[in-house]
Amino acid sequence: MKTRITDMFGIRYPIIQGGMHHVGYAELAAAVSNAGGLGIITGLTQPSAKDLANEISRCKNLTDKPFGVNLTFLPIVKQPDYPAYVQAIIDGGVKIVETAGNNPQQYLPALKDAGIKIIHKCTSVRHALKAQSIGCDAASIDGFECGGHPGEDDIPNFILLPRAADELSIPFVASGGMADGRSLVAALALGADGINMGTRFIATKEAPVHDNVKQAILAATELDTRLIMRPLRNTERVLNNTAVEKILDTEKKLGSAISFEDIANEVAGVYPRVMQGGEVDKGAWSCGMVAGLIHDIPSAQELIERIMDQANSIIKKRLQKFLYD
């Protein structure tokens, strides 16, 4: 399948594995890239720029196909050494970076000078237009359905994607609610040039997470995610569990007086224990509503081939029959 995204990134299929904390390691990124999509290493999962350099090297030993690195810019207590991470990406010869969070403008000149293409994650059209204006090459448009941070506008992809298509000149992919060939065809119909999948790729054989995490996603339905940190205007969609219920109860009790410290024990630093340790009730972890469409744990190759087969069938058979001769 040929779209502006496949052309830009030099990939066979317009399917991107987005950056995910303590999930986006070399083995998953390489598996997705080897299957014809675009795998992404999550930069800030690596404790230091040196560790990221090693992870990039490890990925290169696993694939000769294009892959990218996610770099999320957020105001956090211990600020990462962003210039060092950027330099590790450049020195590693990576040619695609997925940026997210705050405006990445100050780091774009160095990345662009190194011939790196930038795709920025956006939860609104206004943010996507800003990304376009500062020189980002593409956008990942995150609808309200997405796992992780959906922004504060609560606009689902059936509205957000065609709005983005109306306003943007750069290509974009649809993120949030993407799981199969139906998702891909729908995204293309709404104006996107591909899809970005997060939660769906966690439930694959190569995802380096504990089986408890994968089984929790399989057991979940579209009704089993919750929105936390809304009072802090840092909304996150997570899979419901006992820790999440505790957070929601605290938010209800404290209301506008809540601070991050009131819920820190259930939010901060829990990902290693969840993703690698399998303690799925230990804290809040990102999961999209798309869990309701996930029923198995295929390899990345099997998943991507299935998506493309289904998409081609829908386009050539189901949609074709609606046309007049």
N, C-alpha and C positions, 0 to 999 in steps of 0.2 A: 504494500500500500504506500502510495506516494502523497505526502502532504508537505506543507511548508516546514513543519517540524522535522520530518524525516530528512528533508534536504538540508536543513540548517545544522542538524547534529550528526548527520552521516549514519543514521540508523535505518534498519529495515522496516520496522513497525513503529507507529506513533504511540508507543506505550512507555511511560516513564515511571520508574520506582522512586517515589519522593524520599527525601531525607527523613529519617525517623530515629529518634534518640535511642541508643543502645540496641538498634536493629540494623541500621545501615552500615554494616561492616563489609569487608572486601568480598567475602564468599557470596553474599546475596547480590551485591552490585555486579559482580562478575557473572553470576548465573543469569541475571536479567539481561545483561549486555550480550552474553553468548547466545541467548535465545532470540536476539534481534531487537530488543528494547533498549532503553537507556537506564543502566544501573547508577545509583547514587550512593556515595560514601557520606555518612553524616560527620561533618568536620568536628563539631564541638563534642561529640561522643569521645573523641580522642583527647586525653588529658593535656597534651601539649602539641605544639607545632611539629616537634620531632616525631611524636607518635603518629601524627597525621601523615608525615612524610613516609614513615614505615608502612602505614596502611595503604597508601597510594602505591608504593612499591609492591606490596603483597597483591594488590588487585591486578597490577600489570603482569604479574606472574601467572594469574589465573585467566586472563582474557587479553586478546589483542584487539578487541573491539572498543569503540568509544565508551567512556564512562565519565561521570561527573562527581563533583563534591558539593555538598550542601554547606552553606555558611549562614547561620542565623544570627542576626544582630539584635540583641535584646538588652535592656537595662537590667543587669543582675548584680548581686552583691559582689562577687568576685569576677571582675571584668576579664575576659580572655585577652590574650595578646594577639589581637586581630591582625596587625601587620605581619606578625610571624606566621600566622596561619595562611594568610594570603601568599606570602613568599614560598611557603611549603607547596602550595598548589601550583604556583608558577614553576618552581624548580622541578616539581614532579612531572611536568609536561601535560598536566590535565588541561583540556581545552573547553570544558563546559562546567559552569558553576551555577548552582541553584542558590539564590539568595532569598532570605526571608526575614521577617521582623521589621526592624527599623530601616530607614532609608540607607541604602548601601553606597550612596553617591561618592563618598570620599575614597572608596577603594576601587571604583570603576576604572580610573585611568591606568593604574598598574595592571589590572586584569586585562583591560582592552589592549594595552600595549603589548601584552604577551599573546595576543591573538585568541583570547578566551571569550566564548559566547556566554552571555548572562541571561538566565531565566529567573524572573523574580516572582515570588509567591504573593498574591494579592487577594484580599477578601472583599474588595469593592472596585467598581469601575474607576472611581476617582484615584485610588491608589495605583491602579494599572496604568492610567493616563500619566501619572507622575513618573512611574517606572519607565514608560515609553519616552517621556520628555528628557530624562537624565541619561538615556542611551542604552537601556536594557534591550536586549535583542528579542526577547520573548517574555511572555507572562504565563504564570500558572494561576488560574482563576479558581479560588476556593469557595465553594458554596457552603451554605449553612449546614449541610449534611455532614461535612467533613469531620474526621477525627482531629484532635488537637485544637488549635485556636481558629475559630471561624469568624473572628472579628465581632463587632457589636451591632451590625446592621440587620442580621438575621434574614438575609436574602438567599433563597434556595437557587439551585443552578438552573431550573427551568426559566427563571427570570434573569439571573445574573449573566448567564452565557450569551444569550442574544443581545443583552445590553452591551456586553463587552464587544461583541461582533459589530454592533452599530458604531462604536466609538473608537476602537483601536485599529491601527494600521499594522502593528507588529503581530506575528502569530501568537496564539495562546493555546494552552491545553486546559482541559476541564479536570478539576480535582474536587473530590467529595462525592461519594455515592457511586464511584466507578468500580465495577467488578467483573464485567463480562463483555461479550460482543454486543449485546444490546446497549450497554453503557457507551461503548465506542461509537456505534452508529448514531445514537441519540446526540452525543457530544458533537459529532461532525455535522449533524443536521442543524444544530443550534449555533454553529459558526466556529467551533473549536477546530484545531488542527491535530488533535490527539487527546490522550487522557493521561492523568497522573494517578497512580494508585498507591495507597499506603497500607491501610488495614488488610486489603486483599493479599498483599505480598508478605505480610507477617505470617499468614497461614499458608506457607509454602515449605517444602522440604528443606530448602537451603537457608531459610531465615534462621539466624543463629540465636534463637530464643528458646526458652524452656518449653517443653511440650504442654505444660499446664496453661501457658499463655495461648497457644494455638487451640487447645481444646476449649478454653473459655470463649474464644471468638466463635468457634463452631457451635457452641451451646447457646450463644446469644441470639436474640432476634433484633429487629429494628426498633423495638421498644426498650431495649436494655442499656441505652446510653443516657448519660445525664450531663447537664451543663453546670460546671462549677466556676467559682471566682467571678461570677457576674457582678456582684457588688463592687469588686475591685476593678471592673472594666478590663479584665484580662481573661475573658471567658475561654474555657477549655471544655471540649466534648470528650468525655471519658466513659469507660465501661463501668457500669454500676457494680459496687461491691460494698462491703461493710465500712471500709475507710471512706468511700465516697458518701455514703449515707451519713457518716459522722460529720463530714465537711458541710453537707447541706443543712444538717441540723444546727451546726455552729453558725452558719450564715443566716439562718432563719432567726436564731436567738439574738444575734448581735446586730443584725441589720446594717445600716450605714456606718455603724461604729466599728465594723470589723476591720482588721488589718491582716496582712499576709502572715504575720507571726502567729495568729490565732489558728491557722490551719497548716502551718509549715510542716508539722510532723507527718501529715498525710500526703504532702505534696513534694517537699524538697528531698532530693537525693534518694528517691524510692526506686528509680528505674533499674539499677543493677539487681536489686533484690527481687523485683518483679520479673524482668526479662531474662536474666541469667539464673536467678535462684528459684524461679517458679512460684514465688509467694504472691499469688495474684490478688490477694485481699489486703496486701500490706499497705497499699497506697493507691493514689489516683494515677491511672495511665490512659493515654490517648487511645480512642477507638471510635471509628465512624459508624454511623447508622447502617452503613453497607454490610455490617456483620450479619444482618438478616438475609443477605444474599450469598453468604459463604457457608458451604456445606462439606468441603473436603480440603485435603492438604496435598495438592499436586506439586510436582517440581515446577520451577519457574518456566522451563521449556514447555512442559505440558500445559500450563496455564496460558501462556502467551499464544501457543498454537491453537488452543481451544477458543480463545478470544477471537483470533483472526479467522478461524473457520466459521465461527458463528456470525461474525460481522459480515463476511463475504456472502454467507448464505442469506442473511437478512436483506442485504443490498440487492443481490442478484435474483432472489426468489420471492421473498415476502413483499418487498417494496415494488418490484417490477410488475407484480400482478395487479397492482392498483392503477397502473397507467393504461390509458386508452391506446388502442393500436393506432 
